[in-house]
Amino acid sequence: MKISFSCNGETRDIEAGAEIRALDILREDLGLTGTKEGCGKGECGACTILLDGKPVCSCLLPAPKLEGCEVVTVEGLKGPDGGLHPIQQAFLDTGAVQCGFCTPGMILSTKALLDTNPAPTVKEIETGLSGNICRCTGYGKIIEAVQLSAQRMRNE
């Protein structure tokens, strides 16, 4: 079946069966490898994308569900000058990237959180990132990165 959707601001038309996952379309057909497959069960958040502005696990999303939607992957984030988005820069500045495997999902979950709550509390950050697992850290630097992102984005 033909699936038409927007990905990172560009219209995409893909042929895919109902058994194909959005994750596979993004990585294999579109070459957007920032979206990672961790658990394949929707538990780790490594495959998080924004679907119409909401974070979803692309490993659980059948590709036909992309029809007519707007998808944003980590490759689609850009800063005001076309460089790194303030969230990406804050993750680098605070050392929150560690091994990097969970980072794209963390960044997209952070974006979804800050789009709806520009000044979250630590508890709200923890809740906003609860679908993402990092196996490298105790989350301190990640929370710091979200706080720094929020501050920078409010000041822009």
C-alpha positions as CSV (number, residue, x, y, z in Angstrom):
1,M,0.0,0.0,0.0
2,K,1.1,3.6,-0.6
3,I,1.7,5.7,2.5
4,S,2.0,9.5,2.2
5,F,3.3,11.5,5.2
6,S,5.5,14.4,6.1
7,C,8.9,13.5,7.6
8,N,11.1,16.3,8.9
9,G,9.2,18.8,6.8
10,E,9.4,16.8,3.5
11,T,6.5,14.9,1.9
12,R,7.3,11.2,1.6
13,D,5.5,8.6,-0.4
14,I,6.4,5.0,0.5
15,E,5.2,1.6,-0.5
16,A,4.8,-0.7,2.6
17,G,2.7,-3.5,3.8
18,A,0.7,-3.5,7.0
19,E,3.4,-5.7,8.7
20,I,6.1,-3.1,8.3
21,R,6.9,-0.9,11.2
22,A,7.4,2.9,11.1
23,L,10.9,2.3,12.5
24,D,11.8,0.1,9.5
25,I,10.5,2.8,7.0
26,L,12.6,5.5,8.7
27,R,15.8,3.6,9.0
28,E,15.8,1.4,5.9
29,D,13.8,3.3,3.3
30,L,14.6,6.9,4.4
31,G,18.1,6.3,5.9
32,L,17.2,8.2,9.1
33,T,19.3,6.1,11.4
34,G,19.1,8.4,14.4
35,T,16.0,6.4,15.4
36,K,17.3,3.3,17.1
37,E,15.9,-0.1,17.8
38,G,16.5,-1.1,21.4
39,C,14.0,-3.5,22.8
40,G,11.6,-3.8,19.9
41,K,8.8,-3.9,22.5
42,G,8.1,-0.2,23.2
43,E,9.8,-0.3,26.6
44,C,13.1,1.5,26.1
45,G,12.3,4.6,24.1
46,A,15.3,4.4,21.8
47,C,13.0,4.4,18.8
48,T,11.0,7.5,19.9
49,I,9.8,9.8,17.1
50,L,7.3,12.7,17.2
51,L,4.1,11.8,15.5
52,D,2.0,15.0,15.1
53,G,4.0,16.4,18.0
54,K,3.6,13.5,20.4
55,P,6.3,11.1,21.3
56,V,5.6,7.5,20.1
57,C,7.7,4.3,19.9
58,S,8.2,3.7,16.2
59,C,9.0,0.0,16.8
60,L,5.3,-0.5,17.7
61,L,3.8,1.7,15.1
62,P,2.6,0.0,11.9
63,A,3.8,2.0,8.9
64,P,0.3,2.6,7.6
65,K,-0.5,4.6,10.7
66,L,1.9,7.3,9.3
67,E,-0.6,8.1,6.6
68,G,-1.3,11.8,6.6
69,C,0.8,12.5,9.7
70,E,3.7,14.7,10.5
71,V,6.8,12.8,11.7
72,V,9.9,14.4,13.3
73,T,13.0,12.4,13.9
74,V,16.2,13.7,15.6
75,E,17.6,14.5,12.1
76,G,14.7,16.9,11.7
77,L,15.6,19.1,14.7
78,K,17.4,22.3,13.7
79,G,18.5,25.4,15.7
80,P,17.5,28.9,14.7
81,D,20.7,29.3,12.7
82,G,20.3,25.8,11.0
83,G,22.8,24.2,13.4
84,L,22.1,22.2,16.5
85,H,18.7,22.6,18.2
86,P,19.1,24.1,21.7
87,I,18.0,20.7,23.2
88,Q,20.8,18.9,21.3
89,Q,23.3,21.6,22.3
90,A,22.3,21.3,26.0
91,F,22.7,17.5,25.9
92,L,26.2,18.0,24.6
93,D,27.0,20.9,27.0
94,T,25.9,18.9,30.1
95,G,27.5,15.6,29.1
96,A,24.1,13.9,28.9
97,V,24.9,12.0,25.8
98,Q,27.0,9.2,27.4
99,C,27.0,6.3,24.8
100,G,24.4,8.1,22.7
101,F,22.1,5.2,22.0
102,C,19.2,6.6,24.0
103,T,20.0,10.2,23.2
104,P,17.8,10.7,20.1
105,G,14.7,9.4,21.9
106,M,15.5,11.5,25.0
107,I,15.9,14.6,22.9
108,L,12.6,14.1,21.1
109,S,10.8,13.3,24.4
110,T,12.4,16.5,25.8
111,K,11.1,18.5,22.7
112,A,7.6,17.2,23.2
113,L,7.7,18.1,26.9
114,L,9.1,21.6,26.4
115,D,6.6,22.3,23.5
116,T,3.8,21.8,26.1
117,N,5.6,22.9,29.3
118,P,8.4,25.4,28.8
119,A,9.3,25.5,32.5
120,P,8.9,21.9,33.8
121,T,9.8,20.9,37.4
122,V,12.2,18.0,38.0
123,K,9.1,15.8,38.7
124,E,7.5,16.9,35.4
125,I,10.8,16.2,33.6
126,E,11.0,12.7,35.1
127,T,7.4,12.0,34.0
128,G,8.1,13.4,30.5
129,L,11.1,11.2,30.1
130,S,9.5,8.1,31.8
131,G,9.2,6.2,28.5
132,N,13.0,6.4,27.8
133,I,15.6,4.3,29.4
134,C,19.3,5.2,29.7
135,R,21.6,2.4,30.8
136,C,24.6,4.6,31.2
137,T,23.7,7.1,33.8
138,G,21.6,7.9,36.8
139,Y,19.7,10.5,34.7
140,G,21.2,13.5,36.6
141,K,22.9,14.9,33.5
142,I,19.8,14.2,31.4
143,I,17.6,16.2,33.8
144,E,20.2,18.9,33.8
145,A,20.2,19.0,30.0
146,V,16.4,19.3,30.0
147,Q,16.5,22.2,32.5
148,L,19.2,24.0,30.5
149,S,17.2,23.4,27.2
150,A,14.1,24.9,28.8
151,Q,16.1,27.9,30.1
152,R,17.7,28.6,26.7
153,M,14.5,28.1,24.8
154,R,12.7,30.6,27.0
155,N,15.4,33.1,26.6
156,E,15.4,32.9,22.7
